[in-house]
Amino acid sequence: MKKWKCIKSFSVSVCDEDGDIVEDENGDIIEEKQVELGSEWIRDEDNVPSLSEIRLEKDSDWLEIDEETFENCFEKLEGSF
């Protein structure tokens, strides 16, 4: 498992169980969550939602981000395999 550490905090839209962004009837995003600086995540390379997204998991939480956000906001932890 490859572990990654957040080196720049950012927010992501909250998704439902189907992976769809939660929006109101006007199409506005209802909720966002903050990815905290220093939080540690595992990259799930077996469960990739699309070619342009990366899935990260921590405890029972998960998020899907694009390659650019991943490269700018995460670094690989030493000793991670």
mmCIF file of the N, C-alpha and C atoms, coordinates in Angstrom:
data_MODEL
# 
_entry.id   MODEL 
# 
loop_
_atom_site.group_PDB 
_atom_site.id 
_atom_site.type_symbol 
_atom_site.label_atom_id 
_atom_site.label_alt_id 
_atom_site.label_comp_id 
_atom_site.label_asym_id 
_atom_site.label_entity_id 
_atom_site.label_seq_id 
_atom_site.pdbx_PDB_ins_code 
_atom_site.Cartn_x 
_atom_site.Cartn_y 
_atom_site.Cartn_z 
_atom_site.occupancy 
_atom_site.B_iso_or_equiv 
_atom_site.pdbx_formal_charge 
_atom_site.auth_seq_id 
_atom_site.auth_comp_id 
_atom_site.auth_asym_id 
_atom_site.auth_atom_id 
_atom_site.pdbx_PDB_model_num 
ATOM 1   N N  . MET A 1 1  ? 0.839   -1.182 0.000   1.00 0.00 ? 1  MET A N  1 
ATOM 2   C CA . MET A 1 1  ? 0.000   0.000  0.000   1.00 0.00 ? 1  MET A CA 1 
ATOM 3   C C  . MET A 1 1  ? 0.883   1.244  0.000   1.00 0.00 ? 1  MET A C  1 
ATOM 4   N N  . LYS A 1 2  ? 0.483   2.208  -0.795  1.00 0.00 ? 2  LYS A N  1 
ATOM 5   C CA . LYS A 1 2  ? 1.210   3.461  -0.857  1.00 0.00 ? 2  LYS A CA 1 
ATOM 6   C C  . LYS A 1 2  ? 0.475   4.501  -0.030  1.00 0.00 ? 2  LYS A C  1 
ATOM 7   N N  . LYS A 1 3  ? 1.182   5.035  0.959   1.00 0.00 ? 3  LYS A N  1 
ATOM 8   C CA . LYS A 1 3  ? 0.590   6.065  1.817   1.00 0.00 ? 3  LYS A CA 1 
ATOM 9   C C  . LYS A 1 3  ? 1.083   7.436  1.371   1.00 0.00 ? 3  LYS A C  1 
ATOM 10  N N  . TRP A 1 4  ? 0.163   8.379  1.439   1.00 0.00 ? 4  TRP A N  1 
ATOM 11  C CA . TRP A 1 4  ? 0.444   9.746  1.006   1.00 0.00 ? 4  TRP A CA 1 
ATOM 12  C C  . TRP A 1 4  ? 0.022   10.721 2.102   1.00 0.00 ? 4  TRP A C  1 
ATOM 13  N N  . LYS A 1 5  ? 0.772   11.808 2.225   1.00 0.00 ? 5  LYS A N  1 
ATOM 14  C CA . LYS A 1 5  ? 0.498   12.829 3.238   1.00 0.00 ? 5  LYS A CA 1 
ATOM 15  C C  . LYS A 1 5  ? 0.085   14.124 2.546   1.00 0.00 ? 5  LYS A C  1 
ATOM 16  N N  . CYS A 1 6  ? -0.967  14.745 3.076   1.00 0.00 ? 6  CYS A N  1 
ATOM 17  C CA . CYS A 1 6  ? -1.437  16.021 2.544   1.00 0.00 ? 6  CYS A CA 1 
ATOM 18  C C  . CYS A 1 6  ? -0.455  17.119 2.951   1.00 0.00 ? 6  CYS A C  1 
ATOM 19  N N  . ILE A 1 7  ? 0.100   17.827 1.959   1.00 0.00 ? 7  ILE A N  1 
ATOM 20  C CA . ILE A 1 7  ? 1.061   18.897 2.228   1.00 0.00 ? 7  ILE A CA 1 
ATOM 21  C C  . ILE A 1 7  ? 0.466   20.280 1.961   1.00 0.00 ? 7  ILE A C  1 
ATOM 22  N N  . LYS A 1 8  ? -0.778  20.300 1.476   1.00 0.00 ? 8  LYS A N  1 
ATOM 23  C CA . LYS A 1 8  ? -1.488  21.558 1.229   1.00 0.00 ? 8  LYS A CA 1 
ATOM 24  C C  . LYS A 1 8  ? -2.980  21.279 1.383   1.00 0.00 ? 8  LYS A C  1 
ATOM 25  N N  . SER A 1 9  ? -3.612  21.880 2.383   1.00 0.00 ? 9  SER A N  1 
ATOM 26  C CA . SER A 1 9  ? -5.032  21.604 2.617   1.00 0.00 ? 9  SER A CA 1 
ATOM 27  C C  . SER A 1 9  ? -5.878  22.163 1.475   1.00 0.00 ? 9  SER A C  1 
ATOM 28  N N  . PHE A 1 10 ? -7.025  21.524 1.249   1.00 0.00 ? 10 PHE A N  1 
ATOM 29  C CA . PHE A 1 10 ? -7.942  21.932 0.199   1.00 0.00 ? 10 PHE A CA 1 
ATOM 30  C C  . PHE A 1 10 ? -9.318  21.369 0.523   1.00 0.00 ? 10 PHE A C  1 
ATOM 31  N N  . SER A 1 11 ? -10.332 21.804 -0.212  1.00 0.00 ? 11 SER A N  1 
ATOM 32  C CA . SER A 1 11 ? -11.679 21.280 0.015   1.00 0.00 ? 11 SER A CA 1 
ATOM 33  C C  . SER A 1 11 ? -12.146 20.527 -1.226  1.00 0.00 ? 11 SER A C  1 
ATOM 34  N N  . VAL A 1 12 ? -13.012 19.552 -0.986  1.00 0.00 ? 12 VAL A N  1 
ATOM 35  C CA . VAL A 1 12 ? -13.612 18.759 -2.061  1.00 0.00 ? 12 VAL A CA 1 
ATOM 36  C C  . VAL A 1 12 ? -15.118 18.695 -1.835  1.00 0.00 ? 12 VAL A C  1 
ATOM 37  N N  . SER A 1 13 ? -15.837 18.512 -2.920  1.00 0.00 ? 13 SER A N  1 
ATOM 38  C CA . SER A 1 13 ? -17.285 18.364 -2.829  1.00 0.00 ? 13 SER A CA 1 
ATOM 39  C C  . SER A 1 13 ? -17.628 17.008 -2.227  1.00 0.00 ? 13 SER A C  1 
ATOM 40  N N  . VAL A 1 14 ? -18.664 16.976 -1.400  1.00 0.00 ? 14 VAL A N  1 
ATOM 41  C CA . VAL A 1 14 ? -19.132 15.731 -0.802  1.00 0.00 ? 14 VAL A CA 1 
ATOM 42  C C  . VAL A 1 14 ? -19.933 14.956 -1.851  1.00 0.00 ? 14 VAL A C  1 
ATOM 43  N N  . CYS A 1 15 ? -19.694 13.639 -1.909  1.00 0.00 ? 15 CYS A N  1 
ATOM 44  C CA . CYS A 1 15 ? -20.398 12.770 -2.854  1.00 0.00 ? 15 CYS A CA 1 
ATOM 45  C C  . CYS A 1 15 ? -21.310 11.806 -2.090  1.00 0.00 ? 15 CYS A C  1 
ATOM 46  N N  . ASP A 1 16 ? -22.337 11.343 -2.792  1.00 0.00 ? 16 ASP A N  1 
ATOM 47  C CA . ASP A 1 16 ? -23.221 10.340 -2.197  1.00 0.00 ? 16 ASP A CA 1 
ATOM 48  C C  . ASP A 1 16 ? -22.636 8.940  -2.394  1.00 0.00 ? 16 ASP A C  1 
ATOM 49  N N  . GLU A 1 17 ? -23.377 7.918  -2.016  1.00 0.00 ? 17 GLU A N  1 
ATOM 50  C CA . GLU A 1 17 ? -22.897 6.535  -2.088  1.00 0.00 ? 17 GLU A CA 1 
ATOM 51  C C  . GLU A 1 17 ? -22.586 6.100  -3.514  1.00 0.00 ? 17 GLU A C  1 
ATOM 52  N N  . ASP A 1 18 ? -23.203 6.745  -4.506  1.00 0.00 ? 18 ASP A N  1 
ATOM 53  C CA . ASP A 1 18 ? -22.983 6.403  -5.907  1.00 0.00 ? 18 ASP A CA 1 
ATOM 54  C C  . ASP A 1 18 ? -21.827 7.189  -6.524  1.00 0.00 ? 18 ASP A C  1 
ATOM 55  N N  . GLY A 1 19 ? -21.198 8.074  -5.731  1.00 0.00 ? 19 GLY A N  1 
ATOM 56  C CA . GLY A 1 19 ? -20.092 8.872  -6.236  1.00 0.00 ? 19 GLY A CA 1 
ATOM 57  C C  . GLY A 1 19 ? -20.512 10.158 -6.915  1.00 0.00 ? 19 GLY A C  1 
ATOM 58  N N  . ASP A 1 20 ? -21.807 10.508 -6.822  1.00 0.00 ? 20 ASP A N  1 
ATOM 59  C CA . ASP A 1 20 ? -22.305 11.739 -7.422  1.00 0.00 ? 20 ASP A CA 1 
ATOM 60  C C  . ASP A 1 20 ? -22.190 12.892 -6.433  1.00 0.00 ? 20 ASP A C  1 
ATOM 61  N N  . ILE A 1 21 ? -21.783 14.066 -6.932  1.00 0.00 ? 21 ILE A N  1 
ATOM 62  C CA . ILE A 1 21 ? -21.682 15.256 -6.085  1.00 0.00 ? 21 ILE A CA 1 
ATOM 63  C C  . ILE A 1 21 ? -23.075 15.624 -5.586  1.00 0.00 ? 21 ILE A C  1 
ATOM 64  N N  . VAL A 1 22 ? -23.184 15.919 -4.294  1.00 0.00 ? 22 VAL A N  1 
ATOM 65  C CA . VAL A 1 22 ? -24.471 16.267 -3.690  1.00 0.00 ? 22 VAL A CA 1 
ATOM 66  C C  . VAL A 1 22 ? -24.785 17.728 -4.016  1.00 0.00 ? 22 VAL A C  1 
ATOM 67  N N  . GLU A 1 23 ? -25.910 17.922 -4.741  1.00 0.00 ? 23 GLU A N  1 
ATOM 68  C CA . GLU A 1 23 ? -26.333 19.253 -5.163  1.00 0.00 ? 23 GLU A CA 1 
ATOM 69  C C  . GLU A 1 23 ? -27.780 19.500 -4.773  1.00 0.00 ? 23 GLU A C  1 
ATOM 70  N N  . ASP A 1 24 ? -28.145 20.782 -4.688  1.00 0.00 ? 24 ASP A N  1 
ATOM 71  C CA . ASP A 1 24 ? -29.552 21.106 -4.443  1.00 0.00 ? 24 ASP A CA 1 
ATOM 72  C C  . ASP A 1 24 ? -30.293 21.152 -5.779  1.00 0.00 ? 24 ASP A C  1 
ATOM 73  N N  . GLU A 1 25 ? -31.572 21.530 -5.750  1.00 0.00 ? 25 GLU A N  1 
ATOM 74  C CA . GLU A 1 25 ? -32.384 21.524 -6.966  1.00 0.00 ? 25 GLU A CA 1 
ATOM 75  C C  . GLU A 1 25 ? -31.907 22.526 -8.017  1.00 0.00 ? 25 GLU A C  1 
ATOM 76  N N  . ASN A 1 26 ? -31.097 23.505 -7.621  1.00 0.00 ? 26 ASN A N  1 
ATOM 77  C CA . ASN A 1 26 ? -30.558 24.491 -8.559  1.00 0.00 ? 26 ASN A CA 1 
ATOM 78  C C  . ASN A 1 26 ? -29.206 24.073 -9.136  1.00 0.00 ? 26 ASN A C  1 
ATOM 79  N N  . GLY A 1 27 ? -28.703 22.932 -8.690  1.00 0.00 ? 27 GLY A N  1 
ATOM 80  C CA . GLY A 1 27 ? -27.402 22.459 -9.170  1.00 0.00 ? 27 GLY A CA 1 
ATOM 81  C C  . GLY A 1 27 ? -26.230 23.007 -8.387  1.00 0.00 ? 27 GLY A C  1 
ATOM 82  N N  . ASP A 1 28 ? -26.527 23.683 -7.264  1.00 0.00 ? 28 ASP A N  1 
ATOM 83  C CA . ASP A 1 28 ? -25.450 24.219 -6.424  1.00 0.00 ? 28 ASP A CA 1 
ATOM 84  C C  . ASP A 1 28 ? -24.951 23.126 -5.474  1.00 0.00 ? 28 ASP A C  1 
ATOM 85  N N  . ILE A 1 29 ? -23.658 23.098 -5.263  1.00 0.00 ? 29 ILE A N  1 
ATOM 86  C CA . ILE A 1 29 ? -23.068 22.113 -4.360  1.00 0.00 ? 29 ILE A CA 1 
ATOM 87  C C  . ILE A 1 29 ? -23.526 22.405 -2.933  1.00 0.00 ? 29 ILE A C  1 
ATOM 88  N N  . ILE A 1 30 ? -24.035 21.378 -2.267  1.00 0.00 ? 30 ILE A N  1 
ATOM 89  C CA . ILE A 1 30 ? -24.581 21.537 -0.927  1.00 0.00 ? 30 ILE A CA 1 
ATOM 90  C C  . ILE A 1 30 ? -23.490 21.542 0.140   1.00 0.00 ? 30 ILE A C  1 
ATOM 91  N N  . GLU A 1 31 ? -22.509 20.677 -0.012  1.00 0.00 ? 31 GLU A N  1 
ATOM 92  C CA . GLU A 1 31 ? -21.551 20.502 1.070   1.00 0.00 ? 31 GLU A CA 1 
ATOM 93  C C  . GLU A 1 31 ? -20.162 20.230 0.521   1.00 0.00 ? 31 GLU A C  1 
ATOM 94  N N  . GLU A 1 32 ? -19.165 20.778 1.201   1.00 0.00 ? 32 GLU A N  1 
ATOM 95  C CA . GLU A 1 32 ? -17.770 20.479 0.905   1.00 0.00 ? 32 GLU A CA 1 
ATOM 96  C C  . GLU A 1 32 ? -17.092 20.048 2.189   1.00 0.00 ? 32 GLU A C  1 
ATOM 97  N N  . LYS A 1 33 ? -16.033 19.258 2.049   1.00 0.00 ? 33 LYS A N  1 
ATOM 98  C CA . LYS A 1 33 ? -15.263 18.877 3.228   1.00 0.00 ? 33 LYS A CA 1 
ATOM 99  C C  . LYS A 1 33 ? -13.817 19.291 3.027   1.00 0.00 ? 33 LYS A C  1 
ATOM 100 N N  . GLN A 1 34 ? -13.167 19.590 4.121   1.00 0.00 ? 34 GLN A N  1 
ATOM 101 C CA . GLN A 1 34 ? -11.789 20.045 4.113   1.00 0.00 ? 34 GLN A CA 1 
ATOM 102 C C  . GLN A 1 34 ? -10.850 18.858 4.268   1.00 0.00 ? 34 GLN A C  1 
ATOM 103 N N  . VAL A 1 35 ? -9.845  18.776 3.405   1.00 0.00 ? 35 VAL A N  1 
ATOM 104 C CA . VAL A 1 35 ? -8.785  17.788 3.549   1.00 0.00 ? 35 VAL A CA 1 
ATOM 105 C C  . VAL A 1 35 ? -7.671  18.491 4.318   1.00 0.00 ? 35 VAL A C  1 
ATOM 106 N N  . GLU A 1 36 ? -7.406  17.996 5.519   1.00 0.00 ? 36 GLU A N  1 
ATOM 107 C CA . GLU A 1 36 ? -6.515  18.678 6.449   1.00 0.00 ? 36 GLU A CA 1 
ATOM 108 C C  . GLU A 1 36 ? -5.035  18.466 6.138   1.00 0.00 ? 36 GLU A C  1 
ATOM 109 N N  . LEU A 1 37 ? -4.265  19.507 6.308   1.00 0.00 ? 37 LEU A N  1 
ATOM 110 C CA . LEU A 1 37 ? -2.812  19.452 6.197   1.00 0.00 ? 37 LEU A CA 1 
ATOM 111 C C  . LEU A 1 37 ? -2.279  18.405 7.170   1.00 0.00 ? 37 LEU A C  1 
ATOM 112 N N  . GLY A 1 38 ? -1.423  17.529 6.695   1.00 0.00 ? 38 GLY A N  1 
ATOM 113 C CA . GLY A 1 38 ? -0.825  16.500 7.543   1.00 0.00 ? 38 GLY A CA 1 
ATOM 114 C C  . GLY A 1 38 ? -1.616  15.205 7.603   1.00 0.00 ? 38 GLY A C  1 
ATOM 115 N N  . SER A 1 39 ? -2.840  15.181 7.062   1.00 0.00 ? 39 SER A N  1 
ATOM 116 C CA . SER A 1 39 ? -3.620  13.943 7.084   1.00 0.00 ? 39 SER A CA 1 
ATOM 117 C C  . SER A 1 39 ? -2.972  12.916 6.154   1.00 0.00 ? 39 SER A C  1 
ATOM 118 N N  . GLU A 1 40 ? -3.084  11.641 6.535   1.00 0.00 ? 40 GLU A N  1 
ATOM 119 C CA . GLU A 1 40 ? -2.462  10.567 5.773   1.00 0.00 ? 40 GLU A CA 1 
ATOM 120 C C  . GLU A 1 40 ? -3.525  9.729  5.087   1.00 0.00 ? 40 GLU A C  1 
ATOM 121 N N  . TRP A 1 41 ? -3.283  9.408  3.823   1.00 0.00 ? 41 TRP A N  1 
ATOM 122 C CA . TRP A 1 41 ? -4.239  8.707  2.973   1.00 0.00 ? 41 TRP A CA 1 
ATOM 123 C C  . TRP A 1 41 ? -3.557  7.551  2.270   1.00 0.00 ? 41 TRP A C  1 
ATOM 124 N N  . ILE A 1 42 ? -4.340  6.564  1.869   1.00 0.00 ? 42 ILE A N  1 
ATOM 125 C CA . ILE A 1 42 ? -3.853  5.434  1.084   1.00 0.00 ? 42 ILE A CA 1 
ATOM 126 C C  . ILE A 1 42 ? -4.435  5.576  -0.317  1.00 0.00 ? 42 ILE A C  1 
ATOM 127 N N  . ARG A 1 43 ? -3.558  5.472  -1.314  1.00 0.00 ? 43 ARG A N  1 
ATOM 128 C CA . ARG A 1 43 ? -4.027  5.545  -2.698  1.00 0.00 ? 43 ARG A CA 1 
ATOM 129 C C  . ARG A 1 43 ? -4.557  4.185  -3.111  1.00 0.00 ? 43 ARG A C  1 
ATOM 130 N N  . ASP A 1 44 ? -5.809  4.162  -3.534  1.00 0.00 ? 44 ASP A N  1 
ATOM 131 C CA . ASP A 1 44 ? -6.466  2.928  -3.960  1.00 0.00 ? 44 ASP A CA 1 
ATOM 132 C C  . ASP A 1 44 ? -6.318  2.803  -5.469  1.00 0.00 ? 44 ASP A C  1 
ATOM 133 N N  . GLU A 1 45 ? -5.316  2.044  -5.894  1.00 0.00 ? 45 GLU A N  1 
ATOM 134 C CA . GLU A 1 45 ? -5.051  1.902  -7.324  1.00 0.00 ? 45 GLU A CA 1 
ATOM 135 C C  . GLU A 1 45 ? -5.904  0.808  -7.962  1.00 0.00 ? 45 GLU A C  1 
ATOM 136 N N  . ASP A 1 46 ? -6.604  0.023  -7.152  1.00 0.00 ? 46 ASP A N  1 
ATOM 137 C CA . ASP A 1 46 ? -7.480  -1.019 -7.675  1.00 0.00 ? 46 ASP A CA 1 
ATOM 138 C C  . ASP A 1 46 ? -8.885  -0.518 -7.962  1.00 0.00 ? 46 ASP A C  1 
ATOM 139 N N  . ASN A 1 47 ? -9.258  0.603  -7.361  1.00 0.00 ? 47 ASN A N  1 
ATOM 140 C CA . ASN A 1 47 ? -10.610 1.134  -7.490  1.00 0.00 ? 47 ASN A CA 1 
ATOM 141 C C  . ASN A 1 47 ? -10.527 2.549  -8.062  1.00 0.00 ? 47 ASN A C  1 
ATOM 142 N N  . VAL A 1 48 ? -10.213 2.652  -9.350  1.00 0.00 ? 48 VAL A N  1 
ATOM 143 C CA . VAL A 1 48 ? -10.038 3.949  -9.997  1.00 0.00 ? 48 VAL A CA 1 
ATOM 144 C C  . VAL A 1 48 ? -11.322 4.316  -10.726 1.00 0.00 ? 48 VAL A C  1 
ATOM 145 N N  . PRO A 1 49 ? -11.949 5.453  -10.359 1.00 0.00 ? 49 PRO A N  1 
ATOM 146 C CA . PRO A 1 49 ? -13.234 5.824  -10.935 1.00 0.00 ? 49 PRO A CA 1 
ATOM 147 C C  . PRO A 1 49 ? -13.174 6.172  -12.422 1.00 0.00 ? 49 PRO A C  1 
ATOM 148 N N  . SER A 1 50 ? -12.103 6.796  -12.875 1.00 0.00 ? 50 SER A N  1 
ATOM 149 C CA . SER A 1 50 ? -11.922 7.116  -14.296 1.00 0.00 ? 50 SER A CA 1 
ATOM 150 C C  . SER A 1 50 ? -10.441 7.372  -14.523 1.00 0.00 ? 50 SER A C  1 
ATOM 151 N N  . LEU A 1 51 ? -10.063 7.536  -15.765 1.00 0.00 ? 51 LEU A N  1 
ATOM 152 C CA . LEU A 1 51 ? -8.646  7.739  -16.075 1.00 0.00 ? 51 LEU A CA 1 
ATOM 153 C C  . LEU A 1 51 ? -8.096  9.046  -15.513 1.00 0.00 ? 51 LEU A C  1 
ATOM 154 N N  . SER A 1 52 ? -8.952  10.027 -15.282 1.00 0.00 ? 52 SER A N  1 
ATOM 155 C CA . SER A 1 52 ? -8.473  11.338 -14.836 1.00 0.00 ? 52 SER A CA 1 
ATOM 156 C C  . SER A 1 52 ? -8.559  11.534 -13.327 1.00 0.00 ? 52 SER A C  1 
ATOM 157 N N  . GLU A 1 53 ? -9.049  10.551 -12.591 1.00 0.00 ? 53 GLU A N  1 
ATOM 158 C CA . GLU A 1 53 ? -9.219  10.722 -11.155 1.00 0.00 ? 53 GLU A CA 1 
ATOM 159 C C  . GLU A 1 53 ? -8.390  9.739  -10.362 1.00 0.00 ? 53 GLU A C  1 
ATOM 160 N N  . ILE A 1 54 ? -8.097  10.138 -9.140  1.00 0.00 ? 54 ILE A N  1 
ATOM 161 C CA . ILE A 1 54 ? -7.354  9.307  -8.189  1.00 0.00 ? 54 ILE A CA 1 
ATOM 162 C C  . ILE A 1 54 ? -8.231  9.138  -6.966  1.00 0.00 ? 54 ILE A C  1 
ATOM 163 N N  . ARG A 1 55 ? -8.291  7.924  -6.447  1.00 0.00 ? 55 ARG A N  1 
ATOM 164 C CA . ARG A 1 55 ? -9.082  7.650  -5.250  1.00 0.00 ? 55 ARG A CA 1 
ATOM 165 C C  . ARG A 1 55 ? -8.135  7.470  -4.074  1.00 0.00 ? 55 ARG A C  1 
ATOM 166 N N  . LEU A 1 56 ? -8.417  8.194  -2.991  1.00 0.00 ? 56 LEU A N  1 
ATOM 167 C CA . LEU A 1 56 ? -7.659  8.096  -1.745  1.00 0.00 ? 56 LEU A CA 1 
ATOM 168 C C  . LEU A 1 56 ? -8.603  7.693  -0.632  1.00 0.00 ? 56 LEU A C  1 
ATOM 169 N N  . GLU A 1 57 ? -8.101  6.887  0.309   1.00 0.00 ? 57 GLU A N  1 
ATOM 170 C CA . GLU A 1 57 ? -8.926  6.427  1.423   1.00 0.00 ? 57 GLU A CA 1 
ATOM 171 C C  . GLU A 1 57 ? -8.201  6.654  2.743   1.00 0.00 ? 57 GLU A C  1 
ATOM 172 N N  . LYS A 1 58 ? -9.003  6.930  3.775   1.00 0.00 ? 58 LYS A N  1 
ATOM 173 C CA . LYS A 1 58 ? -8.497  7.105  5.135   1.00 0.00 ? 58 LYS A CA 1 
ATOM 174 C C  . LYS A 1 58 ? -9.600  6.655  6.074   1.00 0.00 ? 58 LYS A C  1 
ATOM 175 N N  . ASP A 1 59 ? -9.319  5.638  6.858   1.00 0.00 ? 59 ASP A N  1 
ATOM 176 C CA . ASP A 1 59 ? -10.332 5.057  7.738   1.00 0.00 ? 59 ASP A CA 1 
ATOM 177 C C  . ASP A 1 59 ? -11.559 4.702  6.894   1.00 0.00 ? 59 ASP A C  1 
ATOM 178 N N  . SER A 1 60 ? -12.731 5.219  7.227   1.00 0.00 ? 60 SER A N  1 
ATOM 179 C CA . SER A 1 60 ? -13.927 4.924  6.435   1.00 0.00 ? 60 SER A CA 1 
ATOM 180 C C  . SER A 1 60 ? -14.228 6.044  5.441   1.00 0.00 ? 60 SER A C  1 
ATOM 181 N N  . ASP A 1 61 ? -13.341 7.028  5.342   1.00 0.00 ? 61 ASP A N  1 
ATOM 182 C CA . ASP A 1 61 ? -13.530 8.166  4.457   1.00 0.00 ? 61 ASP A CA 1 
ATOM 183 C C  . ASP A 1 61 ? -12.813 7.917  3.129   1.00 0.00 ? 61 ASP A C  1 
ATOM 184 N N  . TRP A 1 62 ? -13.266 8.542  2.077   1.00 0.00 ? 62 TRP A N  1 
ATOM 185 C CA . TRP A 1 62 ? -12.604 8.446  0.777   1.00 0.00 ? 62 TRP A CA 1 
ATOM 186 C C  . TRP A 1 62 ? -12.831 9.738  0.008   1.00 0.00 ? 62 TRP A C  1 
ATOM 187 N N  . LEU A 1 63 ? -11.958 9.977  -0.970  1.00 0.00 ? 63 LEU A N  1 
ATOM 188 C CA . LEU A 1 63 ? -12.136 11.119 -1.847  1.00 0.00 ? 63 LEU A CA 1 
ATOM 189 C C  . LEU A 1 63 ? -11.576 10.787 -3.216  1.00 0.00 ? 63 LEU A C  1 
ATOM 190 N N  . GLU A 1 64 ? -12.080 11.475 -4.220  1.00 0.00 ? 64 GLU A N  1 
ATOM 191 C CA . GLU A 1 64 ? -11.611 11.323 -5.585  1.00 0.00 ? 64 GLU A CA 1 
ATOM 192 C C  . GLU A 1 64 ? -11.182 12.692 -6.083  1.00 0.00 ? 64 GLU A C  1 
ATOM 193 N N  . ILE A 1 65 ? -9.937  12.775 -6.554  1.00 0.00 ? 65 ILE A N  1 
ATOM 194 C CA . ILE A 1 65 ? -9.374  14.045 -7.012  1.00 0.00 ? 65 ILE A CA 1 
ATOM 195 C C  . ILE A 1 65 ? -8.681  13.837 -8.350  1.00 0.00 ? 65 ILE A C  1 
ATOM 196 N N  . ASP A 1 66 ? -8.413  14.948 -9.039  1.00 0.00 ? 66 ASP A N  1 
ATOM 197 C CA . ASP A 1 66 ? -7.704  14.853 -10.311 1.00 0.00 ? 66 ASP A CA 1 
ATOM 198 C C  . ASP A 1 66 ? -6.195  14.786 -10.062 1.00 0.00 ? 66 ASP A C  1 
ATOM 199 N N  . GLU A 1 67 ? -5.471  14.436 -11.103 1.00 0.00 ? 67 GLU A N  1 
ATOM 200 C CA . GLU A 1 67 ? -4.011  14.255 -11.021 1.00 0.00 ? 67 GLU A CA 1 
ATOM 201 C C  . GLU A 1 67 ? -3.303  15.539 -10.575 1.00 0.00 ? 67 GLU A C  1 
ATOM 202 N N  . GLU A 1 68 ? -3.747  16.685 -11.072 1.00 0.00 ? 68 GLU A N  1 
ATOM 203 C CA . GLU A 1 68 ? -3.108  17.961 -10.719 1.00 0.00 ? 68 GLU A CA 1 
ATOM 204 C C  . GLU A 1 68 ? -3.229  18.252 -9.220  1.00 0.00 ? 68 GLU A C  1 
ATOM 205 N N  . THR A 1 69 ? -4.416  18.072 -8.660  1.00 0.00 ? 69 THR A N  1 
ATOM 206 C CA . THR A 1 69 ? -4.603  18.290 -7.221  1.00 0.00 ? 69 THR A CA 1 
ATOM 207 C C  . THR A 1 69 ? -3.746  17.311 -6.430  1.00 0.00 ? 69 THR A C  1 
ATOM 208 N N  . PHE A 1 70 ? -3.714  16.068 -6.861  1.00 0.00 ? 70 PHE A N  1 
ATOM 209 C CA . PHE A 1 70 ? -2.908  15.050 -6.187  1.00 0.00 ? 70 PHE A CA 1 
ATOM 210 C C  . PHE A 1 70 ? -1.437  15.453 -6.163  1.00 0.00 ? 70 PHE A C  1 
ATOM 211 N N  . GLU A 1 71 ? -0.900  15.856 -7.304  1.00 0.00 ? 71 GLU A N  1 
ATOM 212 C CA . GLU A 1 71 ? 0.515   16.227 -7.395  1.00 0.00 ? 71 GLU A CA 1 
ATOM 213 C C  . GLU A 1 71 ? 0.843   17.468 -6.573  1.00 0.00 ? 71 GLU A C  1 
ATOM 214 N N  . ASN A 1 72 ? -0.092  18.417 -6.500  1.00 0.00 ? 72 ASN A N  1 
ATOM 215 C CA . ASN A 1 72 ? 0.147   19.661 -5.770  1.00 0.00 ? 72 ASN A CA 1 
ATOM 216 C C  . ASN A 1 72 ? -0.062  19.559 -4.266  1.00 0.00 ? 72 ASN A C  1 
ATOM 217 N N  . CYS A 1 73 ? -0.874  18.594 -3.827  1.00 0.00 ? 73 CYS A N  1 
ATOM 218 C CA . CYS A 1 73 ? -1.297  18.580 -2.427  1.00 0.00 ? 73 CYS A CA 1 
ATOM 219 C C  . CYS A 1 73 ? -0.827  17.370 -1.632  1.00 0.00 ? 73 CYS A C  1 
ATOM 220 N N  . PHE A 1 74 ? -0.142  16.407 -2.256  1.00 0.00 ? 74 PHE A N  1 
ATOM 221 C CA . PHE A 1 74 ? 0.276   15.199 -1.549  1.00 0.00 ? 74 PHE A CA 1 
ATOM 222 C C  . PHE A 1 74 ? 1.720   14.848 -1.834  1.00 0.00 ? 74 PHE A C  1 
ATOM 223 N N  . GLU A 1 75 ? 2.350   14.204 -0.838  1.00 0.00 ? 75 GLU A N  1 
ATOM 224 C CA . GLU A 1 75 ? 3.679   13.639 -1.033  1.00 0.00 ? 75 GLU A CA 1 
ATOM 225 C C  . GLU A 1 75 ? 3.690   12.222 -0.471  1.00 0.00 ? 75 GLU A C  1 
ATOM 226 N N  . LYS A 1 76 ? 4.480   11.368 -1.090  1.00 0.00 ? 76 LYS A N  1 
ATOM 227 C CA . LYS A 1 76 ? 4.571   9.971  -0.669  1.00 0.00 ? 76 LYS A CA 1 
ATOM 228 C C  . LYS A 1 76 ? 5.313   9.904  0.661   1.00 0.00 ? 76 LYS A C  1 
ATOM 229 N N  . LEU A 1 77 ? 4.799   9.087  1.575   1.00 0.00 ? 77 LEU A N  1 
ATOM 230 C CA . LEU A 1 77 ? 5.434   8.902  2.874   1.00 0.00 ? 77 LEU A CA 1 
ATOM 231 C C  . LEU A 1 77 ? 6.622   7.958  2.739   1.00 0.00 ? 77 LEU A C  1 
ATOM 232 N N  . GLU A 1 78 ? 7.689   8.250  3.446   1.00 0.00 ? 78 GLU A N  1 
ATOM 233 C CA . GLU A 1 78 ? 8.867   7.379  3.475   1.00 0.00 ? 78 GLU A CA 1 
ATOM 234 C C  . GLU A 1 78 ? 8.459   6.008  3.989   1.00 0.00 ? 78 GLU A C  1 
ATOM 235 N N  . GLY A 1 79 ? 9.030   4.969  3.403   1.00 0.00 ? 79 GLY A N  1 
ATOM 236 C CA . GLY A 1 79 ? 8.764   3.610  3.854   1.00 0.00 ? 79 GLY A CA 1 
ATOM 237 C C  . GLY A 1 79 ? 7.458   3.050  3.345   1.00 0.00 ? 79 GLY A C  1 
ATOM 238 N N  . SER A 1 80 ? 6.725   3.829  2.569   1.00 0.00 ? 80 SER A N  1 
ATOM 239 C CA . SER A 1 80 ? 5.467   3.355  2.002   1.00 0.00 ? 80 SER A CA 1 
ATOM 240 C C  . SER A 1 80 ? 5.783   2.503  0.785   1.00 0.00 ? 80 SER A C  1 
ATOM 241 N N  . PHE A 1 81 ? 5.091   1.385  0.670   1.00 0.00 ? 81 PHE A N  1 
ATOM 242 C CA . PHE A 1 81 ? 5.345   0.504  -0.485  1.00 0.00 ? 81 PHE A CA 1 
ATOM 243 C C  . PHE A 1 81 ? 4.078   0.241  -1.266  1.00 0.00 ? 81 PHE A C  1 
# 
